[in-house]
Amino acid sequence: MPERQTAHFRRLLTRSVAVPILLLLALAAVLFLQLTQLLAAYRATEHSDAIILRAERVRQLLVDRETGLRGYLLTGEPRFLEPYERSERELPGAMAALEGQLDLPQQQQRYGQLRERWRDWESIAAQERALKDEGGDYRALVAGGESKARMDRLRATLDELVSFARERRAQRADAAQASARRVLVGTGAAVLLIGLGLAYVSRRQLLMLSGRYESNVRALRQLNAELESRVEQRTRELQHMNRELETFSYSVSHDLRTPLRAIDGFSQALLEDEAARISPEGQDSLRRVRAAAGRMGQLIDDLLRLSRVGRAELQRAPVDLGALAQEILAELQRREPGRQVQLDVQQPLPAHADPQLARVLLENLLQNAWKFTARKAQAHIALRREPEGVTGSAPGGPPTYRVEDDGAGFDMAYAGKLFSPFQRLHKTSEFPGTGIGLATVQRIVHRHGGSIRAEGRPGEGARFIFTLGEAST
């Protein structure tokens, strides 16, 4: 009899586990199908946006081409042909890019008309320019209005293509919204059904267990106790692993620093004790070894700081960024007393942030400005709060701060790389560094729930504009 009860209990337990799993699998399948439809609708919308974008690029090049020719015909000055000739080089590529996005017969048909009317206009435009170049009577050809009429037909065809793409985009956006609604409704309904199903199954089986199998209930309680014990054990193991992870970076740092110190020490000893027997080239190589060891040590320090920034608990408090900046800049001036740097630090500059992380943030930004103004005879570094309504500082929103300098600057085309670890826009021989500082800055800003962006021009300096995520009180 006990064996039969045990077997029956196991079947009940199996069903109590299998039913929820099956219901969850069903929910996952429904969600997968609905999300697939939603993603397809959004991809279709993005495709329509790409068509519209490329069509507008073609339109702009056509406008440049027409206005450039008109300016040349009116004035006879070749400088007006610059947009005309530039668009002549770029227009074939833009047309090809547009054609590559068109996948419907209606769109391809309109594109064929567009190319034909483009050629028509090009032919008469070439005639007008040739007559102007040769001193012929181009005015009669222009006055006839054929060039304008052909350009109007060309624009009308392009408008039809864009209008069709916009209609398709609107349809696809509606489909995406409908899919999103279906996902929400389907998810809610599925969760409700699963909840009701689980409630029914749980109630039925609990009644069976409590009414018939008191001994099995005790066994189940014992199993639950064992499960809780295992969970507690796993929790302790996870906590232990977290502690090990916290110390891992420090142990790695120690293991890396030991050979670095040995390399640096032996290199220094050779330079001091064996300088007479080592060639100038050898001495230079030893100095390079010591410099490389120093850079590696600095890189380890920066990586540890970046790691600590991600793990440290955020503790906001009132902070005077102006006072912190004055301390940091004073230390930089003590290190390089010969530098001529005009400092413009707003005082006071209150903020609500983690004091330690705020210091790390300003150290990296101000040291960065100090470094990249090193070649200026008279440099300028500033830290100020932006007035409301300027550079994204919204009324009532988080305060916006700006660190700027007039140093080496950078090309805005590479601004996206500035905050990535190990990404550098200048050679190490020009400006030393590890490429970790701005990544640390971005992580601190994001830990505070803020945002940061960079602006600059080569040779004209750089600006770093950031918020720390909370409105001032």
C-alpha positions as a LaTeX table, in Angstrom:
\begin{tabular}{lrrr}
\hline
Residue & $x$ (\AA) & $y$ (\AA) & $z$ (\AA) \\
\hline
Met1 & 0.00 & 0.00 & 0.00 \\
Pro2 & 2.70 & 2.57 & 0.85 \\
Glu3 & 4.36 & 1.85 & $-2.51$ \\
Arg4 & 1.08 & 2.52 & $-4.35$ \\
Gln5 & 0.64 & 5.78 & $-2.44$ \\
Thr6 & 4.18 & 6.80 & $-3.24$ \\
Ala7 & 3.70 & 6.06 & $-6.94$ \\
His8 & 0.43 & 7.99 & $-7.00$ \\
Phe9 & 2.06 & 10.88 & $-5.20$ \\
Arg10 & 4.84 & 10.94 & $-7.76$ \\
Arg11 & 2.31 & 11.05 & $-10.60$ \\
Leu12 & 0.55 & 13.97 & $-8.95$ \\
Leu13 & 3.85 & 15.73 & $-8.42$ \\
Thr14 & 4.82 & 15.12 & $-12.04$ \\
Arg15 & 1.54 & 16.59 & $-13.26$ \\
Ser16 & 1.92 & 19.58 & $-10.95$ \\
Val17 & 5.25 & 20.33 & $-12.60$ \\
Ala18 & 4.40 & 19.32 & $-16.17$ \\
Val19 & 1.19 & 21.33 & $-16.49$ \\
Pro20 & 2.79 & 24.71 & $-15.69$ \\
Ile21 & 5.70 & 23.92 & $-17.99$ \\
Leu22 & 3.36 & 23.05 & $-20.86$ \\
Leu23 & 1.35 & 26.21 & $-20.28$ \\
Leu24 & 4.51 & 28.31 & $-20.20$ \\
Leu25 & 5.71 & 26.69 & $-23.42$ \\
Ala26 & 2.38 & 27.51 & $-25.02$ \\
Leu27 & 2.71 & 31.12 & $-23.85$ \\
Ala28 & 6.26 & 31.28 & $-25.20$ \\
Ala29 & 5.09 & 29.97 & $-28.58$ \\
Val30 & 2.30 & 32.55 & $-28.78$ \\
Leu31 & 4.65 & 35.36 & $-27.79$ \\
Phe32 & 7.26 & 34.20 & $-30.29$ \\
Leu33 & 4.77 & 34.24 & $-33.16$ \\
Gln34 & 3.39 & 37.64 & $-32.22$ \\
Leu35 & 6.82 & 39.16 & $-31.70$ \\
Thr36 & 7.94 & 37.76 & $-35.05$ \\
Gln37 & 5.02 & 39.53 & $-36.73$ \\
Leu38 & 5.80 & 42.72 & $-34.83$ \\
Leu39 & 9.47 & 42.66 & $-35.82$ \\
Ala40 & 8.55 & 42.01 & $-39.45$ \\
Ala41 & 6.22 & 45.01 & $-39.42$ \\
Tyr42 & 8.90 & 47.26 & $-37.92$ \\
Arg43 & 11.49 & 46.06 & $-40.44$ \\
Ala44 & 9.07 & 46.88 & $-43.24$ \\
Thr45 & 8.62 & 50.36 & $-41.77$ \\
Glu46 & 12.39 & 50.84 & $-41.65$ \\
His47 & 12.60 & 49.75 & $-45.28$ \\
Ser48 & 10.07 & 52.41 & $-46.29$ \\
Asp49 & 12.07 & 54.99 & $-44.33$ \\
Ala50 & 15.19 & 53.98 & $-46.26$ \\
Ile51 & 13.38 & 54.50 & $-49.58$ \\
Ile52 & 12.15 & 57.95 & $-48.50$ \\
Leu53 & 15.62 & 58.94 & $-47.29$ \\
Arg54 & 17.31 & 57.93 & $-50.54$ \\
Ala55 & 14.59 & 59.58 & $-52.63$ \\
Glu56 & 15.06 & 62.85 & $-50.72$ \\
Arg57 & 18.81 & 62.61 & $-51.36$ \\
Val58 & 18.11 & 62.29 & $-55.09$ \\
Arg59 & 15.77 & 65.29 & $-54.87$ \\
Gln60 & 18.45 & 67.41 & $-53.19$ \\
Leu61 & 21.02 & 66.52 & $-55.84$ \\
Leu62 & 18.54 & 67.40 & $-58.60$ \\
Val63 & 17.92 & 70.77 & $-56.94$ \\
Asp64 & 21.68 & 71.39 & $-56.73$ \\
Arg65 & 22.04 & 70.45 & $-60.37$ \\
Glu66 & 19.25 & 72.72 & $-61.57$ \\
Thr67 & 20.21 & 75.74 & $-59.44$ \\
Gly68 & 23.87 & 75.40 & $-60.37$ \\
Leu69 & 23.03 & 75.44 & $-64.09$ \\
Arg70 & 20.66 & 78.40 & $-63.67$ \\
Gly71 & 23.31 & 80.39 & $-61.83$ \\
Tyr72 & 25.83 & 79.71 & $-64.57$ \\
Leu73 & 23.41 & 80.64 & $-67.34$ \\
Leu74 & 22.46 & 83.89 & $-65.58$ \\
Thr75 & 25.97 & 85.04 & $-64.62$ \\
Gly76 & 28.35 & 83.12 & $-66.82$ \\
Glu77 & 30.63 & 82.58 & $-63.83$ \\
Pro78 & 32.06 & 79.02 & $-63.61$ \\
Arg79 & 31.87 & 79.02 & $-59.79$ \\
Phe80 & 28.12 & 78.52 & $-60.03$ \\
Leu81 & 28.78 & 75.18 & $-61.76$ \\
Glu82 & 30.35 & 73.68 & $-58.60$ \\
Pro83 & 27.05 & 72.21 & $-57.23$ \\
Tyr84 & 26.07 & 71.25 & $-60.79$ \\
Glu85 & 29.26 & 69.25 & $-61.33$ \\
Arg86 & 29.33 & 67.80 & $-57.80$ \\
Ser87 & 25.78 & 66.51 & $-58.14$ \\
Glu88 & 26.73 & 65.07 & $-61.55$ \\
Arg89 & 29.29 & 62.88 & $-59.77$ \\
Glu90 & 27.02 & 61.89 & $-56.88$ \\
Leu91 & 23.68 & 61.49 & $-58.62$ \\
Pro92 & 24.35 & 58.11 & $-60.32$ \\
Gly93 & 25.29 & 56.56 & $-56.98$ \\
Ala94 & 22.25 & 58.06 & $-55.27$ \\
Met95 & 19.98 & 56.75 & $-58.03$ \\
Ala96 & 21.55 & 53.29 & $-57.74$ \\
Ala97 & 21.08 & 53.33 & $-53.96$ \\
Leu98 & 17.42 & 54.24 & $-54.43$ \\
Glu99 & 16.92 & 51.50 & $-57.00$ \\
Gly100 & 18.45 & 48.94 & $-54.63$ \\
Gln101 & 15.67 & 49.61 & $-52.09$ \\
Leu102 & 12.76 & 49.18 & $-54.50$ \\
Asp103 & 11.23 & 45.71 & $-54.34$ \\
Leu104 & 7.71 & 46.22 & $-55.69$ \\
Pro105 & 6.76 & 46.29 & $-59.40$ \\
Gln106 & 4.92 & 49.61 & $-58.95$ \\
Gln107 & 8.02 & 51.18 & $-57.43$ \\
Gln108 & 10.31 & 49.77 & $-60.10$ \\
Gln109 & 7.97 & 51.06 & $-62.83$ \\
Arg110 & 8.05 & 54.57 & $-61.36$ \\
Tyr111 & 11.80 & 54.33 & $-61.02$ \\
Gly112 & 12.06 & 53.52 & $-64.73$ \\
Gln113 & 10.03 & 56.65 & $-65.50$ \\
Leu114 & 12.26 & 58.61 & $-63.14$ \\
Arg115 & 15.45 & 57.53 & $-64.94$ \\
Glu116 & 13.93 & 58.30 & $-68.35$ \\
Arg117 & 12.85 & 61.80 & $-67.30$ \\
Trp118 & 16.20 & 62.37 & $-65.67$ \\
Arg119 & 17.92 & 61.60 & $-68.98$ \\
Asp120 & 15.47 & 63.91 & $-70.78$ \\
Trp121 & 16.35 & 66.80 & $-68.52$ \\
Glu122 & 20.08 & 66.04 & $-68.71$ \\
Ser123 & 19.96 & 66.21 & $-72.51$ \\
Ile124 & 18.39 & 69.68 & $-72.62$ \\
Ala125 & 20.57 & 70.88 & $-69.73$ \\
Ala126 & 23.64 & 69.80 & $-71.68$ \\
Gln127 & 22.37 & 71.76 & $-74.72$ \\
Glu128 & 21.86 & 74.91 & $-72.65$ \\
Arg129 & 25.32 & 74.68 & $-71.13$ \\
Ala130 & 26.95 & 73.97 & $-74.49$ \\
Leu131 & 25.26 & 77.01 & $-76.07$ \\
Lys132 & 26.38 & 79.16 & $-73.13$ \\
Asp133 & 29.96 & 77.85 & $-73.36$ \\
Glu134 & 30.07 & 78.45 & $-77.13$ \\
Gly135 & 28.46 & 81.88 & $-76.94$ \\
Gly136 & 25.33 & 80.71 & $-78.73$ \\
Asp137 & 21.75 & 81.86 & $-78.25$ \\
Tyr138 & 20.92 & 79.81 & $-75.17$ \\
Arg139 & 18.29 & 82.35 & $-74.03$ \\
Ala140 & 15.80 & 81.23 & $-76.66$ \\
Leu141 & 16.11 & 77.64 & $-75.49$ \\
Val142 & 15.68 & 78.68 & $-71.85$ \\
Ala143 & 12.78 & 81.00 & $-72.64$ \\
Gly144 & 10.97 & 78.14 & $-74.33$ \\
Gly145 & 10.52 & 76.59 & $-70.88$ \\
Glu146 & 11.30 & 73.05 & $-72.00$ \\
Ser147 & 14.02 & 72.58 & $-69.37$ \\
Lys148 & 11.68 & 73.67 & $-66.57$ \\
Ala149 & 8.87 & 71.49 & $-67.89$ \\
Arg150 & 11.12 & 68.45 & $-67.98$ \\
Met151 & 12.39 & 69.14 & $-64.46$ \\
Asp152 & 8.79 & 69.55 & $-63.25$ \\
Arg153 & 7.90 & 66.15 & $-64.73$ \\
Leu154 & 11.00 & 64.67 & $-63.13$ \\
Arg155 & 10.03 & 66.08 & $-59.73$ \\
Ala156 & 6.45 & 64.89 & $-60.14$ \\
Thr157 & 7.65 & 61.34 & $-60.79$ \\
Leu158 & 9.92 & 61.51 & $-57.74$ \\
Asp159 & 7.00 & 62.86 & $-55.68$ \\
Glu160 & 4.88 & 59.90 & $-56.78$ \\
Leu161 & 7.63 & 57.51 & $-55.71$ \\
Val162 & 7.96 & 59.19 & $-52.30$ \\
Ser163 & 4.18 & 59.39 & $-51.87$ \\
Phe164 & 3.84 & 55.68 & $-52.57$ \\
Ala165 & 6.62 & 54.93 & $-50.06$ \\
Arg166 & 4.93 & 57.11 & $-47.44$ \\
Glu167 & 1.62 & 55.33 & $-47.98$ \\
Arg168 & 3.38 & 51.98 & $-47.63$ \\
Arg169 & 5.10 & 53.23 & $-44.49$ \\
Ala170 & 1.81 & 54.36 & $-42.97$ \\
Gln171 & 0.27 & 50.96 & $-43.74$ \\
Arg172 & 3.25 & 49.19 & $-42.22$ \\
Ala173 & 3.22 & 51.45 & $-39.16$ \\
Asp174 & $-0.46$ & 50.65 & $-38.66$ \\
Ala175 & 0.37 & 46.97 & $-39.00$ \\
Ala176 & 3.17 & 47.34 & $-36.45$ \\
Gln177 & 0.85 & 49.06 & $-33.99$ \\
Ala178 & $-1.79$ & 46.38 & $-34.53$ \\
Ser179 & 0.85 & 43.71 & $-33.93$ \\
Ala180 & 1.95 & 45.47 & $-30.75$ \\
Arg181 & $-1.64$ & 45.58 & $-29.53$ \\
Arg182 & $-2.05$ & 41.90 & $-30.34$ \\
Val183 & 1.11 & 41.13 & $-28.38$ \\
Leu184 & $-0.19$ & 43.02 & $-25.35$ \\
Val185 & $-3.68$ & 41.56 & $-25.53$ \\
Gly186 & $-2.41$ & 38.06 & $-26.28$ \\
Thr187 & 0.11 & 38.22 & $-23.46$ \\
Gly188 & $-2.48$ & 39.44 & $-20.99$ \\
Ala189 & $-4.98$ & 36.80 & $-22.02$ \\
Ala190 & $-2.36$ & 34.05 & $-21.93$ \\
Val191 & $-1.12$ & 35.11 & $-18.50$ \\
Leu192 & $-4.70$ & 35.21 & $-17.22$ \\
Leu193 & $-5.46$ & 31.76 & $-18.62$ \\
Ile194 & $-2.24$ & 30.33 & $-17.25$ \\
Gly195 & $-2.94$ & 31.89 & $-13.87$ \\
Leu196 & $-6.44$ & 30.44 & $-13.80$ \\
Gly197 & $-5.16$ & 27.07 & $-14.98$ \\
Leu198 & $-2.43$ & 26.99 & $-12.38$ \\
Ala199 & $-4.90$ & 28.04 & $-9.68$ \\
Tyr200 & $-7.30$ & 25.27 & $-10.68$ \\
Val201 & $-4.63$ & 22.58 & $-10.92$ \\
Ser202 & $-3.01$ & 23.66 & $-7.66$ \\
Arg203 & $-6.30$ & 23.76 & $-5.77$ \\
Arg204 & $-7.41$ & 20.35 & $-7.11$ \\
Gln205 & $-4.17$ & 18.62 & $-6.33$ \\
Leu206 & $-3.78$ & 20.28 & $-2.95$ \\
Leu207 & $-7.27$ & 19.10 & $-2.01$ \\
Met208 & $-6.41$ & 15.58 & $-3.14$ \\
Leu209 & $-3.17$ & 15.62 & $-1.22$ \\
Ser210 & $-4.71$ & 17.05 & 1.95 \\
Gly211 & $-7.81$ & 14.83 & 1.80 \\
Arg212 & $-6.26$ & 11.47 & 0.94 \\
Tyr213 & $-2.56$ & 11.42 & 1.45 \\
Glu214 & $-1.50$ & 13.02 & 4.72 \\
Ser215 & 1.69 & 11.07 & 4.69 \\
Asn216 & 2.51 & 12.29 & 1.20 \\
Val217 & 1.92 & 15.86 & 2.34 \\
Arg218 & 4.58 & 15.36 & 4.97 \\
Ala219 & 6.86 & 13.92 & 2.31 \\
Leu220 & 6.21 & 16.95 & 0.12 \\
Arg221 & 7.02 & 19.26 & 3.02 \\
Gln222 & 10.22 & 17.37 & 3.52 \\
Leu223 & 11.05 & 17.79 & $-0.17$ \\
Asn224 & 10.30 & 21.50 & 0.10 \\
Ala225 & 12.57 & 21.76 & 3.10 \\
Glu226 & 15.33 & 20.01 & 1.17 \\
Leu227 & 14.75 & 22.33 & $-1.77$ \\
Glu228 & 14.96 & 25.40 & 0.47 \\
Ser229 & 18.14 & 24.02 & 1.96 \\
Arg230 & 19.61 & 23.62 & $-1.51$ \\
Val231 & 18.52 & 27.14 & $-2.45$ \\
Glu232 & 20.21 & 28.50 & 0.66 \\
Gln233 & 23.31 & 26.52 & $-0.18$ \\
Arg234 & 23.30 & 27.85 & $-3.75$ \\
Thr235 & 22.80 & 31.36 & $-2.40$ \\
Arg236 & 25.81 & 31.02 & $-0.15$ \\
Glu237 & 27.83 & 29.66 & $-3.06$ \\
Leu238 & 26.79 & 32.60 & $-5.24$ \\
Gln239 & 27.72 & 35.06 & $-2.52$ \\
His240 & 31.09 & 33.37 & $-2.19$ \\
Met241 & 31.59 & 33.55 & $-5.96$ \\
Asn242 & 30.71 & 37.26 & $-5.93$ \\
Arg243 & 33.31 & 37.87 & $-3.24$ \\
Glu244 & 35.84 & 35.97 & $-5.32$ \\
Leu245 & 34.95 & 38.08 & $-8.35$ \\
Glu246 & 35.42 & 41.25 & $-6.30$ \\
Thr247 & 38.92 & 40.17 & $-5.32$ \\
Phe248 & 39.77 & 38.78 & $-8.74$ \\
Ser249 & 40.70 & 42.13 & $-10.23$ \\
Tyr250 & 42.98 & 42.88 & $-7.28$ \\
Ser251 & 44.72 & 39.51 & $-7.49$ \\
Val252 & 45.16 & 39.90 & $-11.25$ \\
Ser253 & 46.54 & 43.37 & $-10.62$ \\
His254 & 49.06 & 41.97 & $-8.13$ \\
Asp255 & 50.06 & 39.12 & $-10.43$ \\
Leu256 & 50.59 & 41.56 & $-13.31$ \\
Arg257 & 52.41 & 44.18 & $-11.28$ \\
Thr258 & 55.00 & 41.75 & $-9.88$ \\
Pro259 & 56.64 & 40.98 & $-13.26$ \\
Leu260 & 56.22 & 44.62 & $-14.31$ \\
Arg261 & 58.10 & 45.80 & $-11.22$ \\
Ala262 & 60.78 & 43.20 & $-11.93$ \\
Ile263 & 61.10 & 44.37 & $-15.54$ \\
Asp264 & 61.29 & 48.00 & $-14.49$ \\
Gly265 & 63.72 & 47.30 & $-11.64$ \\
Phe266 & 66.12 & 45.22 & $-13.69$ \\
Ser267 & 66.00 & 47.75 & $-16.53$ \\
Gln268 & 66.78 & 50.57 & $-14.11$ \\
Ala269 & 69.61 & 48.55 & $-12.55$ \\
Leu270 & 71.14 & 47.91 & $-15.96$ \\
Leu271 & 70.93 & 51.61 & $-16.84$ \\
Glu272 & 72.52 & 52.66 & $-13.55$ \\
Asp273 & 75.13 & 49.92 & $-13.06$ \\
Glu274 & 76.04 & 48.84 & $-16.59$ \\
Ala275 & 75.62 & 52.08 & $-18.52$ \\
Ala276 & 79.29 & 52.15 & $-19.50$ \\
Arg277 & 79.07 & 48.72 & $-21.14$ \\
Ile278 & 75.74 & 49.22 & $-22.90$ \\
Ser279 & 75.57 & 50.93 & $-26.28$ \\
Pro280 & 73.43 & 54.07 & $-26.70$ \\
Glu281 & 70.96 & 52.00 & $-28.69$ \\
Gly282 & 70.76 & 49.48 & $-25.87$ \\
Gln283 & 70.22 & 52.22 & $-23.30$ \\
Asp284 & 67.45 & 53.67 & $-25.43$ \\
Ser285 & 65.84 & 50.22 & $-25.65$ \\
Leu286 & 65.99 & 49.85 & $-21.87$ \\
Arg287 & 64.36 & 53.24 & $-21.42$ \\
Arg288 & 61.63 & 52.15 & $-23.84$ \\
Val289 & 61.13 & 48.98 & $-21.79$ \\
Arg290 & 60.74 & 51.05 & $-18.61$ \\
Ala291 & 58.31 & 53.41 & $-20.34$ \\
Ala292 & 56.26 & 50.47 & $-21.62$ \\
Ala293 & 56.18 & 48.95 & $-18.13$ \\
Gly294 & 54.99 & 52.29 & $-16.77$ \\
Arg295 & 52.24 & 52.49 & $-19.38$ \\
Met296 & 51.17 & 48.95 & $-18.54$ \\
Gly297 & 51.01 & 49.84 & $-14.85$ \\
Gln298 & 48.89 & 52.88 & $-15.65$ \\
Leu299 & 46.61 & 50.74 & $-17.81$ \\
Ile300 & 46.14 & 48.31 & $-14.90$ \\
Asp301 & 45.26 & 51.23 & $-12.60$ \\
Asp302 & 42.74 & 52.58 & $-15.12$ \\
Leu303 & 41.15 & 49.16 & $-15.62$ \\
Leu304 & 40.81 & 48.70 & $-11.85$ \\
Arg305 & 39.22 & 52.11 & $-11.55$ \\
Leu306 & 36.80 & 51.30 & $-14.38$ \\
Ser307 & 35.93 & 48.02 & $-12.64$ \\
Arg308 & 35.37 & 49.73 & $-9.28$ \\
Val309 & 33.13 & 52.34 & $-10.89$ \\
Gly310 & 30.83 & 49.57 & $-12.13$ \\
Arg311 & 30.67 & 47.80 & $-8.73$ \\
Ala312 & 30.61 & 50.66 & $-6.25$ \\
Glu313 & 27.34 & 51.45 & $-4.52$ \\
Leu314 & 25.97 & 54.84 & $-5.58$ \\
Gln315 & 25.54 & 57.20 & $-2.61$ \\
Arg316 & 24.27 & 60.62 & $-3.66$ \\
Ala317 & 25.02 & 63.68 & $-1.56$ \\
Pro318 & 25.41 & 67.44 & $-2.14$ \\
Val319 & 28.70 & 68.05 & $-3.98$ \\
Asp320 & 30.40 & 71.29 & $-5.05$ \\
Leu321 & 31.86 & 70.43 & $-8.46$ \\
Gly322 & 33.58 & 73.82 & $-8.58$ \\
Ala323 & 35.55 & 73.15 & $-5.40$ \\
Leu324 & 36.51 & 69.67 & $-6.60$ \\
Ala325 & 37.68 & 71.10 & $-9.92$ \\
Gln326 & 39.83 & 73.73 & $-8.19$ \\
Glu327 & 41.56 & 71.02 & $-6.13$ \\
Ile328 & 42.22 & 68.87 & $-9.20$ \\
Leu329 & 43.50 & 71.77 & $-11.33$ \\
Ala330 & 45.69 & 73.03 & $-8.48$ \\
Glu331 & 47.34 & 69.60 & $-8.31$ \\
Leu332 & 47.89 & 69.63 & $-12.08$ \\
Gln333 & 49.51 & 73.07 & $-11.84$ \\
Arg334 & 51.82 & 71.84 & $-9.04$ \\
Arg335 & 52.96 & 69.02 & $-11.31$ \\
Glu336 & 53.66 & 71.37 & $-14.24$ \\
Pro337 & 54.32 & 74.85 & $-12.82$ \\
Gly338 & 55.63 & 76.07 & $-16.15$ \\
Arg339 & 52.28 & 75.73 & $-17.94$ \\
Gln340 & 50.34 & 78.89 & $-18.73$ \\
Val341 & 46.68 & 77.88 & $-18.41$ \\
Gln342 & 43.74 & 80.23 & $-17.91$ \\
Leu343 & 41.20 & 78.48 & $-15.65$ \\
Asp344 & 37.52 & 79.40 & $-15.69$ \\
Val345 & 35.69 & 77.40 & $-13.00$ \\
Gln346 & 32.23 & 78.51 & $-11.91$ \\
Gln347 & 31.96 & 78.93 & $-8.14$ \\
Pro348 & 29.99 & 77.49 & $-6.49$ \\
Leu349 & 28.81 & 74.68 & $-8.75$ \\
Pro350 & 26.40 & 72.53 & $-6.71$ \\
Ala351 & 25.38 & 69.04 & $-7.78$ \\
His352 & 23.72 & 65.99 & $-6.24$ \\
Ala353 & 26.00 & 63.04 & $-6.92$ \\
Asp354 & 28.23 & 60.41 & $-5.38$ \\
Pro355 & 31.20 & 62.47 & $-4.06$ \\
Gln356 & 33.88 & 59.86 & $-4.85$ \\
Leu357 & 32.56 & 59.14 & $-8.34$ \\
Ala358 & 32.14 & 62.87 & $-9.02$ \\
Arg359 & 35.84 & 63.37 & $-8.21$ \\
Val360 & 36.85 & 60.53 & $-10.53$ \\
Leu361 & 34.66 & 62.01 & $-13.29$ \\
Leu362 & 36.19 & 65.49 & $-12.99$ \\
Glu363 & 39.73 & 64.11 & $-12.65$ \\
Asn364 & 39.39 & 62.31 & $-15.98$ \\
Leu365 & 37.74 & 65.22 & $-17.82$ \\
Leu366 & 40.10 & 67.91 & $-16.47$ \\
Gln367 & 43.23 & 65.77 & $-16.88$ \\
Asn368 & 42.06 & 65.13 & $-20.44$ \\
Ala369 & 41.71 & 68.89 & $-21.07$ \\
Trp370 & 45.09 & 69.55 & $-19.41$ \\
Lys371 & 46.78 & 66.90 & $-21.55$ \\
Phe372 & 45.35 & 68.03 & $-24.89$ \\
Thr373 & 46.23 & 71.70 & $-24.28$ \\
Ala374 & 49.88 & 70.88 & $-23.53$ \\
Arg375 & 51.06 & 72.30 & $-26.87$ \\
Lys376 & 49.30 & 75.65 & $-26.37$ \\
Ala377 & 51.47 & 78.50 & $-25.14$ \\
Gln378 & 48.43 & 80.06 & $-23.43$ \\
Ala379 & 45.70 & 77.45 & $-22.86$ \\
His380 & 42.14 & 77.82 & $-21.58$ \\
Ile381 & 40.14 & 75.26 & $-19.53$ \\
Ala382 & 36.62 & 75.89 & $-18.22$ \\
Leu383 & 33.99 & 74.14 & $-16.11$ \\
Arg384 & 30.56 & 75.76 & $-15.99$ \\
Arg385 & 26.88 & 74.98 & $-15.68$ \\
Glu386 & 24.90 & 75.58 & $-18.85$ \\
Pro387 & 22.03 & 78.09 & $-18.62$ \\
Glu388 & 18.57 & 76.57 & $-18.97$ \\
Gly389 & 17.51 & 76.19 & $-22.58$ \\
Val390 & 21.09 & 76.06 & $-23.90$ \\
Thr391 & 22.64 & 72.87 & $-25.39$ \\
Gly392 & 19.81 & 70.70 & $-24.17$ \\
Ser393 & 19.51 & 72.07 & $-20.60$ \\
Ala394 & 15.74 & 71.91 & $-20.18$ \\
Pro395 & 13.89 & 74.09 & $-17.63$ \\
Gly396 & 13.26 & 72.07 & $-14.47$ \\
Gly397 & 15.38 & 69.19 & $-15.76$ \\
Pro398 & 18.75 & 67.92 & $-14.58$ \\
Pro399 & 21.51 & 70.56 & $-14.53$ \\
Thr400 & 23.82 & 70.43 & $-17.54$ \\
Tyr401 & 27.55 & 70.92 & $-17.01$ \\
Arg402 & 30.28 & 71.71 & $-19.55$ \\
Val403 & 34.03 & 71.04 & $-19.50$ \\
Glu404 & 35.80 & 72.68 & $-22.42$ \\
Asp405 & 39.29 & 73.52 & $-23.61$ \\
Asp406 & 41.02 & 75.07 & $-26.62$ \\
Gly407 & 43.45 & 72.23 & $-27.21$ \\
Ala408 & 43.95 & 69.66 & $-29.96$ \\
Gly409 & 40.23 & 68.95 & $-30.43$ \\
Phe410 & 38.94 & 66.13 & $-32.61$ \\
Asp411 & 36.97 & 65.38 & $-35.76$ \\
Met412 & 33.25 & 64.99 & $-35.00$ \\
Ala413 & 33.14 & 62.10 & $-37.47$ \\
Tyr414 & 34.90 & 60.03 & $-34.80$ \\
Ala415 & 32.93 & 61.30 & $-31.79$ \\
Gly416 & 31.21 & 57.92 & $-31.38$ \\
Lys417 & 34.55 & 56.27 & $-30.57$ \\
Leu418 & 35.55 & 58.63 & $-27.77$ \\
Phe419 & 33.80 & 56.78 & $-24.94$ \\
Ser420 & 34.78 & 53.24 & $-25.97$ \\
Pro421 & 37.58 & 51.60 & $-23.94$ \\
Phe422 & 41.01 & 51.62 & $-25.62$ \\
Gln423 & 39.77 & 53.88 & $-28.44$ \\
Arg424 & 42.15 & 56.78 & $-29.11$ \\
Leu425 & 41.93 & 59.49 & $-31.77$ \\
His426 & 45.55 & 60.62 & $-31.31$ \\
Lys427 & 48.80 & 58.69 & $-31.31$ \\
Thr428 & 50.41 & 57.83 & $-27.96$ \\
Ser429 & 53.55 & 59.61 & $-29.13$ \\
Glu430 & 51.52 & 62.83 & $-29.47$ \\
Phe431 & 49.43 & 62.59 & $-26.30$ \\
Pro432 & 50.03 & 59.80 & $-23.76$ \\
Gly433 & 47.17 & 57.82 & $-22.26$ \\
Thr434 & 45.49 & 54.41 & $-22.02$ \\
Gly435 & 42.12 & 55.08 & $-23.66$ \\
Ile436 & 40.22 & 54.21 & $-20.46$ \\
Gly437 & 39.52 & 57.65 & $-18.99$ \\
Leu438 & 36.52 & 58.70 & $-21.08$ \\
Ala439 & 35.02 & 55.20 & $-20.81$ \\
Thr440 & 35.20 & 55.64 & $-17.03$ \\
Val441 & 33.55 & 59.06 & $-17.34$ \\
Gln442 & 30.67 & 57.66 & $-19.38$ \\
Arg443 & 30.14 & 54.80 & $-16.93$ \\
Ile444 & 29.98 & 57.22 & $-13.98$ \\
Val445 & 27.49 & 59.45 & $-15.81$ \\
His446 & 25.32 & 56.46 & $-16.69$ \\
Arg447 & 25.49 & 55.17 & $-13.10$ \\
His448 & 23.92 & 58.49 & $-12.11$ \\
Gly449 & 21.22 & 58.14 & $-14.77$ \\
Gly450 & 22.68 & 61.01 & $-16.80$ \\
Ser451 & 23.98 & 61.51 & $-20.32$ \\
Ile452 & 27.17 & 62.82 & $-21.91$ \\
Arg453 & 28.21 & 63.94 & $-25.36$ \\
Ala454 & 31.31 & 65.45 & $-26.91$ \\
Glu455 & 31.77 & 68.29 & $-29.38$ \\
Gly456 & 34.93 & 69.55 & $-30.99$ \\
Arg457 & 36.95 & 70.57 & $-34.03$ \\
Pro458 & 40.54 & 69.71 & $-34.89$ \\
Gly459 & 42.83 & 72.37 & $-33.51$ \\
Glu460 & 39.99 & 74.32 & $-31.86$ \\
Gly461 & 39.44 & 72.35 & $-28.66$ \\
Ala462 & 36.78 & 70.04 & $-27.25$ \\
Arg463 & 33.65 & 70.28 & $-25.10$ \\
Phe464 & 32.16 & 67.55 & $-22.91$ \\
Ile465 & 28.55 & 68.28 & $-21.93$ \\
Phe466 & 26.95 & 66.04 & $-19.30$ \\
Thr467 & 24.16 & 65.67 & $-16.76$ \\
Leu468 & 24.05 & 63.65 & $-13.55$ \\
Gly469 & 20.46 & 62.49 & $-13.77$ \\
Glu470 & 18.61 & 64.47 & $-11.09$ \\
Ala471 & 17.04 & 67.91 & $-11.17$ \\
Ser472 & 18.48 & 70.48 & $-8.83$ \\
Thr473 & 16.53 & 71.17 & $-5.69$ \\
\hline
\end{tabular}
